[in-house]
Amino acid sequence: MPALAERSEAPAPQAWRAGLGDAGPLAFAGIVANGGSVLVTLVLARLLVAHDYGALNQLVGVFFVVSTPGSAVLVGVVRRVSRWPGTTGEVGSWGAALHRRGSWALLLFAVLVLVAGAPVARLLGRHDPLGFDAIAIAGGVWVLLCVDRGLLQAHRDYRSLSGNLLVEGGARTACMIGLGAAGFGVTGVAAGVLVAELCTALHARIVARRAWHERREPATALGQPARTVVTGVLRRWKGAWHGPGRFGSDRVVRRDVAAAVGALAAIAVLQNIDVIVMGREAPRVAGAYAAVSVSSKALVFVAMVVAGYLLPEAAISWREGRHALRQLCVALSVLAVPAVLLVGVAAALPRVFLSAAFSARYVSAAGAFLPLALAMVCLSATVMVTMYLLGVGDRRFVSILAGAAVLATVAVALAHGSPRTTAWCDLGVQAALLGGAVAELARVHRGRAGPAGRGTAEDS
């Protein structure tokens, strides 16, 4: 039996309902988890002194830098499984072996962090390296977590994936606020992130094994001496690097992972370059602009979550000889609900919202709220198209993303620190990029038309 059996096309109404049933829980989980992050931000801003809160934001930046490869690993896992020629049981065994290799890599990374953590923390102006150590290792755990999330996506087990997102959001909220309120300061909050990611990774491993029915050796722990059991476990871990089907054994998947790294890095620049430039050009208004930015860019995180539905649908459908444009429309429809709410608030109540959510000190950049909200709507749609293109194996769009990232950097720098001008410049670049994404999407599907074009995107 093939690992990924072809799924017949259902009539349009049923297909739309099924798609909303898959993408809807992911969107809900993303909104809830993002709401938990906002709650953590607001509570910790009151629990910590201003200096410690700034240090925490610095550590959160370290987490995002370390965890960046995780999304590329996720793309690679989905693409690898979508090309799998064998059986379902083999996917489970391959996933377990890949997880063991990732665990070895995480262990080595943790040792490196503990050795080099103190000098790196001093470079960042931190006198206590434990917070840096905890947050950096947490980023590594998140990368390992993406192996199992990729397996869940490839299995189309979106409800388990939604549950895992809720586990992460709940664990982060409880651990970060709990340890912060207990008086452990920034180091305690960073340790809370690590504990939360470990709990999330354990949950993901359990549900991924269940989804793929990973083969287990029956009753080994009950029918054999403890020494034999331990020896068997150690043998499997020691042999993790020598098993068949290594992650990088598929040349196409290696290229896909490299393309995903480039694409996601460009998206990160497009999402954050305005804040970085604003902090350099106009530090006095950077805080007010950051409030507008946090409010607007929450939509991008929701888009990344919903893309967890779109990526495997595109990869599997393309492999089966079909497109996934309906699934793309479903994902965009789900994203449209928070997007309309965001634009509505930004257009009608910008000052009221910023004053209520942050304080009256942060309303000076209210004029930038609407254009920046529209810019993030465009970027969120671009994220959807990007994940679709990565799913079908198109790599040419990465160069367009890279060019847009450079253009955005130049455009916001030319605004010379004006919040409103910066936001309008960002909107211009994001709208042009979305147009380029749609054009690339049309090109890929034109190339797929006809027997001669089949497979060109994913096998090139």
C-alpha positions in Angstrom: 0.0 0.0 0.0 1.5 3.4 -0.9 2.1 5.8 2.0 0.0 8.5 0.5 -3.1 7.1 -1.3 -4.7 9.3 -3.9 -7.7 11.2 -2.6 -10.6 11.5 -5.1 -12.0 15.0 -5.7 -15.3 15.5 -3.9 -18.1 17.7 -5.3 -17.4 21.4 -4.7 -19.8 22.1 -1.8 -18.6 19.0 0.2 -15.0 19.8 -0.7 -15.3 23.4 0.6 -16.9 22.1 3.8 -14.1 19.6 4.3 -11.5 22.2 3.6 -13.0 24.6 6.1 -13.3 21.7 8.6 -9.5 21.2 8.2 -8.3 24.8 8.1 -10.8 26.2 10.6 -9.4 24.5 13.7 -5.9 25.5 12.7 -6.9 29.1 12.4 -8.8 29.0 15.7 -5.7 27.4 17.4 -3.5 30.0 15.9 -5.7 32.9 17.1 -5.9 31.4 20.6 -2.2 30.8 20.8 -1.5 34.3 19.5 -3.9 35.7 22.0 -2.0 33.9 24.7 1.2 35.5 23.5 -0.4 39.0 23.7 -1.6 38.2 27.2 1.9 37.1 28.2 3.3 40.4 26.7 0.9 42.6 28.6 1.3 40.7 31.9 5.1 40.6 31.8 5.2 44.3 30.9 3.7 44.9 34.3 5.5 42.2 36.2 9.0 43.2 35.0 10.9 46.4 35.3 11.5 48.3 32.1 15.1 47.1 31.9 14.2 43.5 32.3 11.4 43.7 29.9 13.8 45.0 27.2 16.2 42.2 28.0 13.3 39.7 27.6 12.5 41.1 24.2 16.1 40.6 23.3 16.0 37.0 24.4 12.7 36.4 22.4 14.7 37.7 19.4 17.3 35.0 20.1 14.6 32.4 20.1 13.3 33.4 16.7 16.8 33.4 15.2 17.6 30.0 16.5 14.2 28.5 15.6 14.2 29.8 12.0 15.4 26.6 10.4 12.4 24.7 11.9 10.0 26.0 9.3 12.4 24.8 6.6 12.6 21.4 8.2 8.8 21.2 8.3 8.7 21.9 4.5 11.3 19.3 3.9 9.5 16.6 6.0 6.2 17.3 4.1 7.9 17.2 0.7 9.8 14.0 1.6 6.7 12.2 2.8 4.6 13.4 -0.2 7.2 11.7 -2.5 7.3 8.5 -0.4 7.2 5.4 -2.6 6.7 2.9 0.2 4.2 2.1 2.9 2.6 3.9 5.8 4.6 1.9 8.4 7.8 2.9 6.7 7.0 6.5 7.1 6.5 6.0 10.8 9.8 4.3 11.1 11.6 6.9 9.0 10.0 9.7 11.2 11.2 8.0 14.3 14.7 7.7 13.0 14.7 11.3 11.8 13.5 12.3 15.3 16.3 10.4 16.9 18.9 12.1 14.7 17.3 15.5 15.5 17.5 14.6 19.2 21.2 13.9 18.9 21.7 17.2 17.0 19.7 19.0 19.8 21.9 17.4 22.5 25.1 18.5 20.7 23.6 22.0 20.2 22.6 22.2 23.9 26.2 21.3 25.0 27.6 24.0 22.6 25.2 26.6 24.1 26.1 25.7 27.6 29.8 26.0 26.8 29.6 29.2 24.7 26.6 30.8 26.5 28.4 33.0 28.9 30.6 34.9 26.4 27.6 35.2 24.0 25.4 36.5 26.8 28.1 39.1 27.7 28.1 40.3 24.0 24.4 40.8 24.4 24.9 42.8 27.6 23.5 40.0 29.8 25.4 39.2 33.0 23.4 36.1 33.7 23.9 33.5 31.0 21.2 31.1 32.2 18.4 33.0 30.5 20.3 33.0 27.2 21.1 29.3 27.6 17.4 28.4 28.2 16.0 30.5 25.4 18.6 29.2 22.8 18.0 25.6 23.7 14.2 26.2 23.6 14.7 27.4 20.0 16.5 24.2 19.2 13.7 22.2 20.7 11.2 24.0 18.5 13.2 22.9 15.4 13.0 19.3 16.6 9.3 19.9 17.2 8.8 20.8 13.5 9.8 17.2 12.5 6.7 15.9 14.2 4.5 18.8 13.0 5.6 18.1 9.5 4.6 14.4 10.0 1.2 15.5 11.2 0.8 17.8 8.3 1.8 15.2 5.8 -0.7 12.8 7.4 -3.4 15.6 7.1 -4.0 15.2 10.8 -5.0 18.8 11.3 -6.9 18.3 14.5 -3.9 16.8 16.3 -1.8 19.7 14.9 -4.3 22.2 16.2 -4.2 20.5 19.6 -0.4 20.7 19.6 -0.6 24.5 18.9 -3.0 24.9 21.8 -0.7 22.9 24.0 2.2 25.2 23.1 0.1 28.3 23.6 -1.2 27.2 27.0 2.1 25.9 28.2 3.9 29.1 27.3 1.3 31.3 28.9 1.3 29.3 32.1 5.0 28.7 32.4 6.2 32.2 31.4 3.6 34.1 33.6 4.0 31.6 36.4 7.7 31.8 36.7 7.7 35.6 36.1 5.2 36.1 38.8 7.2 33.8 41.2 10.0 36.4 41.1 12.5 34.5 39.0 12.8 37.5 36.6 13.9 37.2 33.0 15.8 34.0 33.6 12.7 32.4 35.0 10.6 33.5 32.0 13.2 32.1 29.6 13.2 28.8 31.5 9.4 28.9 31.2 9.7 29.0 27.4 12.1 26.0 27.5 9.7 24.0 29.7 6.8 24.9 27.4 8.6 23.8 24.3 9.7 20.5 25.9 6.1 19.7 26.8 4.9 20.7 23.3 7.6 18.5 21.7 6.6 15.5 23.8 3.0 15.9 22.9 3.8 16.2 19.2 6.0 13.0 19.3 3.1 11.1 20.9 0.5 12.2 18.4 2.8 11.8 15.4 3.6 8.2 16.3 -0.1 7.5 16.8 -0.9 9.1 13.4 1.6 7.0 11.4 1.1 3.9 13.5 4.8 3.6 14.0 5.9 0.0 14.5 6.9 -0.9 18.1 8.6 -4.0 19.3 5.9 -5.8 21.2 6.2 -6.1 25.0 10.0 -5.6 25.0 9.9 -3.7 28.3 7.8 -6.5 29.9 9.3 -9.6 28.5 13.0 -8.9 28.6 15.5 -7.9 31.3 16.1 -4.2 31.8 19.6 -4.5 30.6 18.5 -5.9 27.3 15.9 -3.2 26.8 18.4 -0.4 27.5 20.8 -2.0 25.1 18.2 -2.2 22.4 17.3 1.5 22.9 20.9 2.6 22.8 21.5 0.5 19.7 18.6 2.2 17.9 19.9 5.6 19.0 23.5 4.8 18.0 22.3 3.6 14.6 20.1 6.6 13.9 22.6 8.1 11.5 23.1 4.9 9.5 19.5 3.9 8.7 18.0 4.0 5.3 16.0 7.0 3.9 18.1 9.8 5.5 16.5 13.2 5.4 19.0 14.5 2.8 19.0 11.4 0.6 16.5 12.9 -1.7 18.1 15.6 -3.9 14.8 17.3 -4.6 14.1 17.6 -0.9 17.5 19.1 -0.2 16.8 21.7 -2.8 13.3 22.3 -1.3 14.8 22.8 2.2 17.4 25.3 0.9 14.6 27.2 -1.0 12.5 27.2 2.2 15.3 28.7 4.2 15.7 31.5 1.7 12.0 32.1 1.4 11.3 32.2 5.1 14.4 34.4 5.8 13.1 36.9 3.2 9.6 36.8 4.8 11.2 37.5 8.2 13.0 40.5 6.7 9.8 41.7 5.1 7.9 41.4 8.3 10.4 43.1 10.6 12.6 45.5 8.6 10.4 48.5 9.2 10.6 48.1 13.0 14.4 47.7 12.8 14.9 50.8 10.6 12.5 52.8 12.7 14.4 52.0 15.8 17.6 53.3 14.2 16.1 56.4 12.5 13.6 57.6 15.1 14.1 55.9 18.5 11.7 58.4 20.1 8.7 57.2 18.1 9.9 53.6 17.7 7.9 52.4 20.8 4.6 53.9 19.4 5.3 52.4 16.0 6.1 49.0 17.6 2.6 49.0 19.2 1.1 49.5 15.7 3.4 46.8 14.3 2.6 44.2 17.0 -1.1 44.8 16.4 -0.8 44.5 12.6 1.7 41.7 12.3 -0.3 39.2 14.5 -2.1 38.5 11.2 1.1 37.1 9.7 1.5 34.6 12.5 -2.1 33.4 11.9 -1.2 33.0 8.2 1.8 30.8 9.0 -0.5 28.6 11.1 -3.2 28.3 8.5 -0.4 27.5 6.0 0.1 24.3 8.0 -3.0 23.1 6.2 -2.1 24.5 2.8 1.4 23.1 2.5 0.6 19.4 2.7 -2.5 19.8 0.6 -0.5 21.5 -2.2 2.4 18.9 -2.0 0.1 15.9 -2.0 -2.3 17.1 -4.6 0.5 18.2 -6.9 2.1 14.8 -6.6 -1.2 13.2 -7.5 -1.3 15.2 -10.7 -3.9 17.8 -9.5 -3.7 21.4 -8.2 -4.7 22.7 -4.8 -6.2 26.0 -5.8 -9.4 25.2 -4.0 -7.5 24.6 -0.8 -5.6 27.9 -1.4 -9.0 29.7 -1.6 -10.2 28.0 1.5 -7.0 29.1 3.4 -7.4 32.6 2.1 -11.1 32.6 3.1 -10.2 31.6 6.7 -7.6 34.3 6.8 -10.0 36.9 5.5 -12.0 36.9 8.8 -9.2 38.3 11.1 -7.9 40.4 8.2 -11.2 42.2 7.8 -11.4 42.8 11.6 -7.8 44.1 11.7 -8.4 46.6 8.8 -11.8 47.6 10.3 -10.2 48.5 13.6 -7.3 50.2 11.9 -9.6 52.3 9.8 -12.3 53.2 12.3 -10.7 53.1 15.8 -6.9 53.4 15.6 -6.4 55.7 18.5 -9.0 54.2 20.7 -7.7 50.7 20.2 -4.0 51.6 20.7 -4.9 53.6 23.9 -7.0 50.7 25.3 -4.5 47.9 24.4 -1.3 49.6 25.2 -1.8 53.1 26.7 -2.2 56.7 25.7 1.6 56.9 25.3 1.5 54.7 22.2 -1.1 56.6 20.0 1.4 59.0 18.3 1.9 56.5 15.4 -1.9 55.9 14.9 -1.7 57.4 11.4 0.5 54.4 10.4 -2.0 51.8 11.6 -4.2 51.5 8.5 -1.4 51.4 5.8 0.6 48.9 7.9 -2.5 46.7 8.5 -3.1 46.7 4.7 0.6 45.9 4.2 0.4 42.9 6.6 -2.8 41.7 4.8 -0.8 41.6 1.6 2.2 39.9 3.3 -0.1 37.3 4.8 -1.6 36.5 1.4 2.0 36.3 0.1 2.8 33.8 2.8 -0.1 31.6 1.7 1.0 31.7 -1.9 4.7 31.1 -0.9 3.8 28.0 1.1 1.7 26.7 -1.8 4.6 27.2 -4.2 7.0 25.6 -1.8 4.6 22.7 -1.5 4.5 22.1 -5.3 8.3 22.4 -5.5 8.6 25.8 -7.2 11.9 27.6 -6.2 12.0 30.5 -8.6 9.8 32.6 -6.3 12.6 32.7 -3.7 14.5 35.2 -5.9 11.4 37.4 -6.0 11.1 37.3 -2.3 14.8 38.2 -1.8 14.5 41.1 -4.2 11.4 42.4 -2.4 13.3 42.2 1.0 16.0 44.4 -0.4 13.5 46.8 -1.9 11.6 47.0 1.4 14.8 47.8 3.2 15.6 50.7 0.9 12.0 52.0 0.8 11.5 52.2 4.6 15.0 53.8 5.0 14.0 56.5 2.6 11.1 57.4 4.9 13.6 58.8 7.4 11.8 57.7 10.5 8.3 59.0 9.7 5.8 56.3 11.0 3.1 57.1 8.4 5.5 57.4 5.5 7.3 54.2 6.6 4.0 52.3 6.6 2.9 53.6 3.2 6.3 52.6 1.7 6.0 49.2 3.2 2.5 48.9 1.8 3.7 49.7 -1.7 6.4 47.0 -1.6 4.1 44.4 -0.1 1.3 45.0 -2.6 3.9 44.8 -5.5 5.2 41.5 -4.0 1.7 40.1 -3.8 1.2 40.9 -7.4 4.5 39.0 -8.2 3.3 36.1 -6.1 0.1 35.8 -8.1 2.0 36.0 -11.4 4.3 33.2 -10.3 1.4 31.1 -9.2 -0.2 31.6 -12.7 3.1 30.7 -14.4 3.5 27.5 -12.4 0.0 26.4 -13.3 0.4 27.3 -17.0 3.6 25.2 -17.0 1.7 22.3 -15.5 -0.9 22.3 -18.2 -0.7 19.4 -20.5 1.2 16.1 -20.2 4.5 17.6 -21.0 4.4 20.0 -18.1 3.5 17.4 -15.4 6.0 17.3 -12.6 8.2 20.2 -13.9 7.8 22.3 -10.9 8.6 19.7 -8.3 11.4 17.8 -10.1 13.4 20.7 -11.4 
